[in-house]
Amino acid sequence: MTENKDNREEILEEEEAKATETEAEAFAEGAETEASEESGEAAEGAAEAESGKECGEESKEEVREEGKEEDNDLRYLRLMADFQNYKKRVEKEKRDLYAYANENIMSDLLTVMDNFERALEHDADENFKEGIELIFKQLQDALEKSGLAEIPALGEDFDPNVHNAVMAEETEDYESGKVSGVMQKGYTLNGKVIRPSMVKVAN
């Protein structure tokens, strides 16, 4: 009877020991599984972080590239605008050069025209006078083809831009502020005043 009791106790002890070992093994397996899962999650997190970092770097690089492209576009547009302005300035200088290249010689020839007009005011032989008028007309036509034009004066409103008032006079023939007499004709060359008209102005 005592022996059976001892045997049962030994069997119980062995079963308890086996159960303990089984629990220990199960616990160890669970711990390993959990550690493995945590390790996997950590690896995934690290991979995601690395991926995010790479994406962020790529985005920054793209922004830099776009900024460079915009700077290049602005620089190109600025250069184009400068070049267009340069072309316009050069073309204007060329036009002015061609238009006013003869200004000095024109100014000298105006004195010759003044002398022709004075000569025609005097009485002279009719044939001689006709010859002088013909020569004077040829000279006028040649100068007008080069851009010379007489400034309208007599009876016009006084304009300080084209008229040079040398005196004022009382007259009933013209209203106040009108040019009442021309003492010397004025001229423009291609629209530019090269000699203003010397005039008298009515009070």
Secondary structure as GFF3:
##gff-version 3
##sequence-region A 1 203
A	DSSP	alpha_helix	2	100	.	.	.	ID=ss1
A	DSSP	alpha_helix	103	121	.	.	.	ID=ss2
A	DSSP	alpha_helix	126	145	.	.	.	ID=ss3
A	DSSP	beta_strand	148	150	.	.	.	ID=ss4
A	DSSP	beta_strand	163	169	.	.	.	ID=ss5
A	DSSP	beta_strand	179	184	.	.	.	ID=ss6
A	DSSP	beta_strand	187	189	.	.	.	ID=ss7
A	DSSP	beta_strand	192	195	.	.	.	ID=ss8
A	DSSP	beta_strand	197	202	.	.	.	ID=ss9
###
